[in-house]
Amino acid sequence: MSTAIETPAEQIEKNLEELEAVTIRFAGDSGDGMQLTGTQFTNTSAVLGNDISTLPDFPAEIRAPAGSLPGVSGFQLNFSSQHIKTPGDQPSVLVAMNPAALKVNLADLEDGGTVIVNTDGFTKENLKYANYATNPLEDGSLAGYRVHKLPITTLNMNALKGNVELSRKEIDRCKNFFALGVLYWLYDRPIENTLSWISAKFGKNPELAKANEISLRTGYNFADTTEVFTTHFTIKKAKIAPGKYRKITGNEATAIGFVAASQLAGRPLFYGSYPITPASDILHELARHKSFGVKTFQAEDEIAAVCSAIGASFVGQIGLTGTSGPGVALKQEAIGLAVMTELPLVIINVQRGGPSTGLPTKTEQADLFQAVWGRNGECPVIVLAPATPADCFHMAIEAVRLAFKYMTPVFYLSDGYLANGAEPWAIPEIADLPKIEVTFANDPANFMPYSRDPETLARPYAIPGTPGLEHRIGGIEKQHITGNVNYDPENHHLMVKLRQEKIDRAANDIPLLEVFGEPKGKVLVLGWGSTYGSISTAVEKLQSEGKSVSSAHLRYLNPFPKNLGEVLAGFDTVIVPEMNLGQLATMIRAKYLVDAVAFSKVKGRPFQIREIVRKVEEYL
């Protein structure tokens, strides 16, 4: 096997330094394999026992021109020997495969950070695509950074030429593994885990497997044996609670959580969905679990998807449908049908930037109003939101539990940041998971389709075809108790009030809101959904400086936890960071008459820790 560079006669002495944490961002064209490179680095870091948090960044354009700004794909990874909750504010290392990748990402790099560039990508054509008037590698504009200029394309080509029977284009596509090898050496990562993955992934194409293996080894050896890098770094294992862990993304955790809920409830899971970014991976993951009785249905449109899930709920299965914001808009009339018929439907909304088709691959949390109030008439549902990728598992189970207990649709609000991000997940013991009880009506003599449980106000769950339990179903208003079609104004008013009271009573069945820090003070930072990591890290930083700051995080958004009003009353100022224009802040103001401060960010990117720190300091 030839290598990209001659090995010196004497091994160059290299320094090894220990770091607490590193944040790397891989960036290049969407065809450069940056997501794969980042994922492999993440998997290896997880195997080594580091705490990890990731943030993939996909281009919205399906086929943006190579080398163009809209076509840049990125993957950020924060790995540490300490517990971390975010992918990091600013990368300390940027790997840029072309000028566009450098242009899009350089502003985020920390001062004095490391830039590793593929100089072969800095052609006149690519510089023009990236709107560079001069070459940034030559004009002094990178003087504030530690820059390593590597001809990665050429080095990789030299390593593979004559050693594999692949086309020039196929050889060029292996250069991401060369870059990965360099980074593995630089941060003291073993290559064996990725070598095993290559063997399994490309087992049916031995030449491609061989090429990727050579590229990975050559990149590693290049960094080890040349004077380009004089120092490499190590990050110790993180101190985490004992247990069995795996790396998991939010979408994977969501799918596995609903499979677990199906097993806990003893009911089959039916998933009716229409492919949409960033929710499609849930369909892909659930389709792998037919052995657990999971049925997946890729519908012709969003309306068909939700209606099929309602049908599954009607016959006693877990009716589940998933989409993103634009798809929810199409599902809303059918969700109203599930509210009227009082069936336990679960709706996944993996939020993305809007409105309309908006920013398909970027994150946002602007569908809160849509979930709580987005249907015609008085149409209340329960609304939940996981806080981290791993938390998606637990909140999926919770969504099913509440849907069955209160015979109601439940919204599950994830977002693109949670869906695609990854972190270690402690695989729970089955005995520690909550029980999900599903009780079907079985007494024809006393059955009334709209009689209600005195505690929850849930109506009885009657499986169609059960003798003696025949009843009307449909979207027209029902008569209290009998379920007959009824247009009486007093009955309608009563049924509207009962449906709302049923949702309100779910507050008796959800945890009280926890305050992280002192229960009273100057500032409370209140969040929901994926803002959890940035908020909690920012507040911990401020608390370590002796500041009077606490945080609280809402996983239950309709109804709110029973003690929310009491928590809010304990602070002079309540700041609500949201990736929208203040939707939760508006709800807080309306319900509790608290002048909550809306801190909005609608840029398709999650909050950074320092942004929240600066905002809180304004009120201290």
N, C-alpha and C positions, 0 to 999 in steps of 0.2 A: 504494500500500500504506500503510495507516495504521499508526502505531506506538503503543506503550503510553503514551508520554509525549512532551510537546513537547520538541524539541531546543532547548537554550538558544542565544541569539543568539551568544554567544561560547563557544568550546570550553573546557570546564573543564580546567585543567591537572592532569594525573595523574602521580603518581610511578611509576617502574618500578624494582623491586628484584630482585636476583638471589638465588635460593635454591638450595641444594644438593639438597634433596629435599622432597617434599610427600606427605602421606598424606590422601586424601579418602575419605569414606564417604558415598555416596548412599543415602538411606533413605526409604521410603514404603510405601503399600499395594502388594500384589502386582500390582495393576492400574495402578500409576502409572508403569510403564516404567523402574524403577530399574536393572534388569539391562541393558536396552538403553542407557540413558544412560551407565552405567559402562563398558560395552563400547565405545561410540563414543569416549568420552574416552580409554580405553586405546589404541584403535587409532590415534587421532590422536597421542598421546604417543609411540607406537612409531614412527610415521612420522617424527616429529621427531628420533628417535635417542636418546630417553631410555631408560634401563633401567627395566623395569616388573615389577611383581609384583602379582597380584590375588587377591582372596578374595570370591567371591560368597556370599551368605547367603540361601538360599531359605526361605520359610515351609513348615512341614511340612503345614499344613492346606491341603486342596485348594481350598476355597471359604470361607475365614474371612471373617466380616463386615467390610465396609469400615470402616476406622478402628480396628479391634481390635488388641490386642497380638499375638495369634498370627498375624495376617495381614501383619506387617511384613516387607518384603523389603529386603535391603541389598546393596551392592556396594562393597567397599573396594579402593582402588588406591593403591599406593606407586610414585611415579615420581621418577627421580633422575638427576643428572649423574654419579653414581658407581655402581659395581656393587652391586646389592642382591640379597638372597636370600629376603626375606620380604615380605608385603604391609604390614609395619609393625606395631608394637605398638599404638600409640594414634593414631587419626586426628587430624590437626591441623585438619581442616575437616569439619564435619558438615552435610550438606544434608538437612533434615527437611521432608517434605511435609505432615506432619500431627502431632498430639500423640503418637500411638502411636509413630511413628518417633523422635520426640525422647525419649520415655520409655525405649524399649528401648536406645537407643544413646548417650545423653548420658554415662552413667557411664564409657564407654570413651574419651571425648574428652580430649585432653591439657589440663592446666590452662592457662587463657588462650587456648584454641583458638577458632576461628571457627565460629559457628553461623549458617547461612543458613536461614531458615524461611519457609514459605509461610503467611502469616498467615491467608489465606482458609480454610485447613484447620482452624484452631483455633476451631471452632464449639462451642456448648454440648454438642451431641450427641457430637462427637468427643472433647472433653475428658472426658466421662463414660465413653466407651468405653475411654479410656486410663487411667482411674482417677485423674484429676487433680481435686482438690477445688477448686483455683483455677487460673486461667490462668497458666502459667509465664512467659509473655511479659510479664505485668503484676505479678507478685508478688515480683519481685526475686530469684528462685531462679537466674537466669542471670547474676547480677552478676559472676561470675568469668570470663565469656567475652566475646568480641567478637561481638555479636549484630547481624545484619542482617535486619530484618523486611521482607519483600517480599510484597505481595499478588499472588502469581504467577498464581493462577487468574484474577483480575480483569484483570491486565495482559495476559495471554494472550488472554482473551476479547475485550477491546477491540481487540487487534491483528487478530483474525481476523473479528470481526463485520462483516458486509457485504462482506468480501473473498473469502470462500469459501462454497460451497453445501454446508455440512455441518450436521448437527444439533448442538445444544448439547453433547450427550454426546460426540460425535466431536471437537468443538473442545476440550473439556476434556481429552481424552486426549492432546492435543498439548503440554500444559503442561510435560512433561518436557523437551521440546526448548527451551522458553523457559529453563528452569533450566540446561540444558546450555550455551546461548548465554552466560548470565551467567558460568558457570565457565570457558568458553573465553576470555572477555575477561580474567577475573580472573587466569588463569595463562598468558596470552600464547599461546594456541593458535589456529591458523587454523581457520576453519569450512569450508574448501573440501572437505576429505576427507569430512566428514559430509554436505555438500550433494550430493556425488557419490553417496554411499550412499543418501540419500533418493530421488534420481532413479532409481536402479536398483531399489531395494526397492519403491517405490510407483509405478513407471512405468505400471502398468495402472489406477491410480486417480489421475488428475491432480489432482483437488481435494485429496486427502489429501496428496499430495506437496507441493502448493503451500502447504497449511496448515502442515505441519511445517517447510518452508523459512522461511515468514514467522515462525513461532514462534522458530526458531533465530536468525534475523537480529535479531529484535526484542529477544530476551534479551541478545544481544551488544551491540546499540546502547544498550539501557537501561543496562547496566553502564558503558558508555563515556561516556555523555552526562549522567548524573545525579550528584548529590553523595553518593549512597549509598556509593559506593566511591571513595576518593581515591588508592588505591595498587593497582597490579597487579604481578604477579610473573613472572619468567622463570626457566626451568631449562634450562641448557645441555645439549647432547648429551653422552651418556655416552661415556667412552673404552673401547671394546670392540674385541676382535680383529677385523681386517678379514674380510669375508665377506658372504654373502647371508643375511639374517635374515627371519624372519616371527614374528608373535605366534602362540603355540600354547597350547592348553589340554592338560591331561594326557590327557583322553579322545581328543582329536584326535591327539595324539602316539602314543597307544597304537594307535589304528586304523591310522595311517600306518605305524607301525613293523611291524605284522603284515603289511601289504601289501608293505612292503619285504622282509620275511623271506621271503614267498612268491616274490618275484622272485629273491632271492639263492639260494633253495633250488631254484628251478625247479619248484616244486610248486604246484598250485592251493590256494587258501585257502577253507575252508568254515567259516562261523561259524554255529553253532546257538545261539540265545539266546531268552530270554523277557524281555520288557520289565520292568525294575526300576530304580528310582532308587538310586544315581546312575550306573548303568552303561549306561543306555539310549542315550546319545549315541554310544557305540561302535558299536552296531548301525546307527544312523542314518548315521554317517560311513562305515562299511564298505559300506553299501548303495549309496553313491555311486561305488564303484570297480569296477563290473562290467567296465569296459574292461581291468582287470588280471586278469580271470579269477576275481574274488572272488564266491563264492556266499554269500548270507545267507539264513537260515531263521528266521523268527519262529515258534517252536514253541508248542504249546498249553499247555505247562507246563515246569518246570525239568528234569524227568526226561527228557522227550522231547528237550529241547534238548541235554543232555549225551550222550544215547545216539546222537543223530544225528551229533554230532561224533566220537564213538568210531567210528561206521561210516565216516566220512570218513577217519579215521586208518587204519583197517583196510585201506582200498583205496589207501593211499599218498598221500593228500592231507594238508594241514596241518589237523588237526582242532582247532578252537578253539571254546570255549564261554565265555560271560561272564555275570556276575551280581553280586549283592552277598551279604553274609553269610547272610541267610535262604534265598536260593536255593542257596548252597553246601550248606547242611544237607540239602536235598532231593537234591542231586546226588551225595552222598557214596557211596552204594552203587554207583552206576555208575562213579565214579572208582576204587573198589576193583576193579571189573571190568577197568578199563584197567591197573591195577597188575598184576593176575593175568595178563592177556594180554600185558603188557609192550608197550603201544602208545604212540606219542608224542603224547599228548593234552596240550593247553595249556588251563588253567582260569584265566580272569581273575576276580578278586574285587575289585571296587571297594568297599572296606569303608565301612560306615556305622554309626551308633550302634545298639546292640542292647540286650538280646536280642530275640528274636521280630522284630516289625516295627519296634520301637524308635523311633529318630529317623531317618526316611527321608532327610531332607535335610541332616543334620548329620554331621560327620566323626568317625571313630574308627579305631583300629588294633587292635581286640580280637579279630581272627580269626586270629592267629598260631598259637595252639594248634590251632584248627580245621584250618588248612592242614597243619601238621606231623603232628598226631596224631588228626585228627578222624574216622577211619574204623574200622570193626571189624577186629580182627586186627592183625597186624604188617603195616602197609600204607604203606611209605615212598615219598615223592615228593620231588622237588627243589622248593625254595621260593625265589623271588626277590622283591625289592621295589624299585621305582624310588624315587629320592630327590627328584626335582623334576618339574614338568610336562614339561620338555624331555627329561629322562632316561627318561621313559616310552617314548620312541621306541627308544632303545638297548636297554633291558631287554626290550622286546617281541621284538626280534631275538634277544637272548640266550636267551630262553625257548624259542624255536623251535630254535635251535642245539643246546641241551642236550637237549631232548626227543628229537630225531632221533639225536643221538650216543649217548645212553644208553638209548634205547628205553624211555622212562618218561613218565608224566604230570609236568607242571611247573605249579606254582602261580605266578601272577603277582599279587602283592598291591599294588594301588593303594589309594587311599582318596578320600573325597569332596573333601578339601582339594586333592589333586593333580589329581583329575578335572576340577574346575571352575575351578581356578586357572589363570592364564596367565602366561607370561614370554616373552622373546625366545628364539627357537631358531635356532641357526646351522645352516642346511641343509647336511648333509655331502656330500662328494664320494662318489660310488658306489664309487670305488676304495678309499676308506678304511673301508668297511663290511666286517665279517667275512664270510668265506665259510661257507656252510652246505652241508655235503656230505651227500647222501642216497644211500645205496647199497642196492640191492635184491638179494636172493638170486637167483642165476641158474644154479646148478649142481645139477640134480636128483640127480645121482649121489652127492653128498656132503651133501645137505641134511638137517639135523635141526632141527626148529623151536625147540628149547631148548638147542642148543649155544651157546657164548658166545665173544664176542671176548675174547682173553686180556688186553687192556688195559682195556677198559671194562666187561666182563661183559654187554654188550648182546647180546640174541639176534638172529638174522638177521631181516631185514624181508622177508617173502614176500608178494608181491601175490597176492590170491586170483584164481584162474583161470589162474595160470601153470602150464603142464604139468609134472607131476612134483613140484610143491611143495605138494601137498594136505596139510593138517594140521588137527588139532583146535583149536578155539577155544572159550573159555567161562570161567566163573568157578570151576569145580571145579579143585582143585589138580592140577598137571601133573607128570609124571615128568621128572626131570632128563634132558636131551638129547632124549628121544623126544617129549615133550609129550603122552604118553598120560595119560588120567585115572589118578590114583594116590593111594591112601589110606594108603600105608605111612608110619608115624610118622617113620622116619629120613629118608625122602625129603622129607617136609614140613619137617622141621627144616632140612635142607640148602637147600631152595628159599627158605625164609624168610631164612636167612642170606645166600644169594646175592643176593636182591633188595635186602637192606639194604646189603651190600657194594658193590653196583652204585651206589647213591646216594652212599655214602661216597667212592667213587673219583672222583666228579665234583669233589671238592675239588682233585684234580690238574689240573683244567681251568678253574679260576676264579682271578681275580687275588688276590694276597695283599692283606691289609687294610692300607690306608695310614693312618698317623697324621699328623694335622695339628697340628704343633708338635713339641716334644721327645719322643723315644721313651720317656723315663722321666720321672717327676715325681710330684707330689702327687696330682693329680686327672686322671682320664680321663673324659670325657663320651662315652658310647657310645650311638649311636642307630641307628634303622633307619627306612626309609620317609620320610614327609613331615616328620619332625622335623628333617631335615637343615638347612634354612635357619635356623631359630631357634637350633639348637645351634651351628652353625659361626659365626654372627654373634655370639652370646654369648661363645663361646670367644675369638674374635678380639678382642673388647672387653677381656676379662680379660687376654689375652696382651699387649695394648698397655699395660696397667697394670703389666706385669712379673710377673704371677701365674704360678705353676707349674701350668698347665692345658693339656691337649691334648684333641683330640677324634678320634674314629674313627667311621666310618659303615658299617653293614652293608647291602649290597645282596643278599648271598647268606646266607640264613637256614637252609637245610638242603640240603647240608651247610654248615657254617661254613668260612670261609677257613682254610687250614692253619696260619697263624701267629697266629690269634686268641689262643690260650692264652699265647703268648709276649708279645703286646702287653699283655694284661691283667696279666701278672706284673710289668710295669714301673712300675706305679702303686700308690700307697698306698690310693687310694680309686677305685672305679669307680661312676659315677652313670649310670643308664639312664633318661632321660626317655621315657615312652611314654604314648600315649592309650589306656591300659588299666590294669589293676591290677597290672602287673608281669610280663607274660608272657615277654618276652625276658630280663628279670632272672632269672626262675625257671630258664629254660633255661641261662643262663650259670652260675648257682649249681650246677645239677645236673651239668653237663658238666665245668666247670673248678674247682669247689670254691672259687670266689671269692665273697666276701660282697658281691655287687653291691648297690648302693643303688637300690631301685626308686623312681623319681620319677614318680608317676602323676597323670594329668589325664584325667578322663572327663566332660567338659562339653559335648561336641559341637563344641568349638572347638580350634584348634591352639594349641601352646605359644607364649607370648610370650617375646621375648628376655629381658626383665627378670626373668621368672619363673625362667629357667634360671640367670641371673647370681646371683640371690639364693640359689638352692639350692647352687650351687657354693661361694659365699662361706661357707656354713655349715661346709664341710669344709676351708677354708683357714685 
